[in-house]
Amino acid sequence: MADVYFTDRGLEELASRRGEEEVTLGWLAEQLRTFVDLHPEHEIPIERLATWLARLDDDED
């Protein structure tokens, strides 16, 4: 059985409401900046997500 996390609910809503849209990573970065401006207590997880996304293609050493 796969783990189910609280975030799954938000991710499912995102996919159902906006899943057909095409966005750029620049747009996403701007939305994440706005989110952190509004919710600075979430700065660290957003930074970790952004770094993870930026490095997806890096070779794992």
TIVO-111474 format. One line per 4 residues: number of its first residue (from 1); their letters; for each residue x, y, z of N, C-alpha, C, CB. Coordinates in Angstrom, 2 decimals. Last residue first. Glycine has a CB too. Example, Ala and Ser with C-alpha at 12.3 -4.5 7.8 and 13.67 -1.06 7.14 Angstrom:
% residues 2
2 = sa = 12.85 -2.25 7.08 13.67 -1.06 7.14 12.90 0.03 7.87 14.08 -0.60 5.72 | 13.19 -5.69 7.80 12.30 -4.50 7.80 13.20 -3.30 7.80 11.31 -4.47 9.05 .
% end
This chain:
% residues 61
61 = dedd = 25.57 11.28 -7.75 26.90 10.74 -7.44 26.88 10.02 -6.12 27.96 11.85 -7.42 | 23.33 11.65 -10.28 23.44 11.32 -8.85 24.78 10.67 -8.61 22.28 10.39 -8.39 | 23.33 14.37 -12.48 23.76 13.00 -12.21 23.83 12.79 -10.71 25.12 12.70 -12.87 | 20.43 16.40 -12.81 21.81 16.22 -12.37 22.11 14.74 -12.15 22.08 17.02 -11.07 .
57 = dlra = 17.76 16.76 -13.34 18.57 16.13 -14.36 20.03 15.93 -13.98 18.50 16.94 -15.59 | 16.78 18.08 -11.03 16.27 16.77 -11.42 17.16 16.03 -12.43 14.89 16.92 -12.00 | 17.36 20.58 -10.00 18.45 19.61 -10.11 17.99 18.22 -10.55 19.16 19.50 -8.79 | 15.05 22.05 -9.79 16.14 22.58 -10.60 17.20 21.52 -10.89 16.77 23.76 -9.90 .
53 = lwta = 13.56 20.53 -7.94 13.12 20.63 -9.33 14.25 21.09 -10.25 11.93 21.59 -9.44 | 15.15 21.01 -5.65 14.95 19.64 -6.14 14.53 19.67 -7.61 13.89 18.91 -5.29 | 14.84 23.78 -5.40 16.17 23.21 -5.62 16.06 21.81 -6.19 16.98 23.20 -4.32 | 12.06 23.91 -4.91 12.64 24.59 -6.07 14.02 24.02 -6.41 12.75 26.10 -5.80 .
49 = lrei = 11.90 22.44 -2.49 11.19 21.99 -3.69 11.81 22.60 -4.94 9.70 22.36 -3.60 | 13.45 24.08 -0.81 13.85 22.69 -1.05 13.19 22.13 -2.31 13.50 21.80 0.16 | 11.94 26.43 -0.84 13.32 26.45 -1.34 13.79 25.04 -1.66 14.26 27.10 -0.31 | 9.64 25.46 0.38 9.56 25.94 -0.99 10.96 25.98 -1.61 8.91 27.33 -1.04 .
45 = pieh = 10.60 24.83 2.99 10.11 23.76 2.10 10.00 24.20 0.63 8.75 23.29 2.58 | 11.46 27.55 3.75 12.39 26.43 3.64 11.84 25.30 2.77 12.73 25.90 5.03 | 9.09 29.19 3.75 10.23 29.47 2.88 11.14 28.26 2.68 11.03 30.62 3.45 | 6.86 29.23 5.29 7.04 28.08 4.39 8.23 28.25 3.45 5.78 27.87 3.56 .
41 = ephl = 6.70 31.62 6.58 6.99 30.44 7.41 7.22 29.18 6.57 5.85 30.21 8.39 | 5.80 33.48 4.74 7.24 33.31 4.92 7.62 32.11 5.79 7.81 34.55 5.53 | 3.46 33.82 2.82 3.60 32.80 3.87 5.08 32.52 4.14 2.86 31.49 3.46 | 3.74 35.80 0.91 2.51 35.76 1.71 2.61 34.84 2.92 1.35 35.31 0.85 .
37 = dvft = 6.24 35.17 -0.13 5.99 36.53 0.36 4.77 36.55 1.28 5.79 37.50 -0.83 | 5.71 32.57 -0.95 6.63 32.78 0.18 6.48 34.19 0.74 8.09 32.53 -0.26 | 3.97 33.13 -3.10 3.52 32.31 -1.98 4.40 32.55 -0.75 3.53 30.83 -2.36 | 5.68 34.56 -4.79 4.50 35.21 -4.22 3.99 34.46 -3.01 3.39 35.32 -5.27 .
33 = rlqe = 7.47 32.49 -5.43 7.94 33.71 -4.76 6.79 34.42 -4.08 8.64 34.66 -5.76 | 5.72 30.76 -6.75 6.34 30.32 -5.51 6.90 31.51 -4.72 7.46 29.31 -5.80 | 5.14 32.32 -8.99 4.05 31.95 -8.08 4.61 31.50 -6.73 3.18 30.84 -8.70 | 7.69 32.41 -10.17 7.05 33.65 -9.71 5.91 33.36 -8.73 6.52 34.45 -10.91 .
29 = alwg = 8.04 29.71 -10.80 8.96 30.37 -9.86 8.35 31.65 -9.31 10.31 30.67 -10.55 | 5.99 29.41 -12.71 5.95 28.67 -11.45 6.84 29.32 -10.41 6.36 27.22 -11.67 | 6.99 31.07 -14.74 5.70 31.38 -14.12 5.60 30.69 -12.76 4.53 30.93 -15.04 | 9.34 29.62 -15.33 9.42 31.02 -14.88 8.14 31.44 -14.18 9.70 31.94 -16.07 .
25 = ltve = 8.34 27.30 -16.31 8.98 27.25 -15.01 9.20 28.64 -14.45 10.32 26.51 -15.10 | 5.08 27.86 -17.71 6.54 27.84 -17.79 7.10 27.70 -16.38 7.09 29.13 -18.49 | 2.24 25.75 -18.38 2.89 26.86 -17.69 4.40 26.74 -17.89 2.54 26.88 -16.17 | -0.83 24.75 -19.62 0.61 24.71 -19.82 1.19 25.95 -19.17 0.98 24.63 -21.33 .
21 = eegr = -3.62 22.98 -18.19 -2.90 24.20 -18.54 -1.42 23.93 -18.78 -3.07 25.24 -17.44 | -4.83 20.75 -17.23 -4.76 20.87 -18.69 -3.97 22.10 -19.13 -6.17 20.93 -19.26 | -4.87 21.01 -14.44 -4.05 19.98 -15.06 -3.90 20.07 -16.57 -4.59 18.67 -14.73 | -6.31 22.58 -12.77 -5.39 23.25 -13.70 -4.54 22.29 -14.50 -4.49 24.19 -12.94 .
17 = rsal = -8.10 20.97 -11.29 -8.48 22.34 -11.67 -7.61 22.92 -12.78 -8.42 23.23 -10.47 | -6.79 18.50 -10.95 -8.15 18.53 -11.50 -8.54 19.93 -11.98 -9.14 18.06 -10.45 | -4.27 19.22 -9.94 -4.36 18.47 -11.19 -5.77 18.56 -11.79 -3.99 17.01 -10.96 | -5.05 20.52 -7.55 -4.27 21.22 -8.57 -4.42 20.52 -9.92 -2.79 21.30 -8.17 .
13 = eelg = -6.28 18.40 -6.21 -7.07 19.57 -6.60 -6.35 20.36 -7.70 -7.33 20.48 -5.38 | -4.06 16.74 -5.84 -5.19 16.25 -6.64 -6.06 17.42 -7.09 -6.02 15.24 -5.83 | -2.57 18.37 -4.17 -2.03 18.02 -5.48 -3.13 17.50 -6.40 -0.93 16.97 -5.34 | -4.21 18.45 -1.90 -3.93 19.67 -2.64 -3.40 19.39 -4.04 -2.94 20.52 -1.89 .
9 = rdtf = -4.09 15.71 -1.22 -5.38 16.36 -1.46 -5.19 17.64 -2.28 -6.08 16.68 -0.12 | -1.39 15.22 -0.72 -2.04 14.58 -1.86 -3.36 15.25 -2.21 -2.27 13.10 -1.58 | -0.60 16.33 1.65 -0.43 17.14 0.44 -1.11 16.52 -0.76 1.04 17.34 0.15 | -0.94 14.26 3.45 -1.89 15.35 3.48 -1.82 16.17 2.20 -1.65 16.25 4.69 .
5 = yvda = -0.22 11.15 1.78 0.16 12.32 2.55 -0.92 13.37 2.48 1.49 12.88 2.06 | -0.01 7.75 1.81 -0.85 8.87 1.42 -0.52 10.02 2.35 -2.38 8.50 1.47 | 2.03 5.12 0.58 1.78 6.15 1.59 0.90 7.24 1.00 3.11 6.75 2.11 | 0.59 2.18 -0.87 1.38 3.40 -0.98 1.02 4.36 0.15 1.15 4.08 -2.35 .
1 = m = 0.85 -1.18 0.00 0.00 0.00 0.00 0.89 1.24 0.00 -0.96 0.00 1.23 .
% end
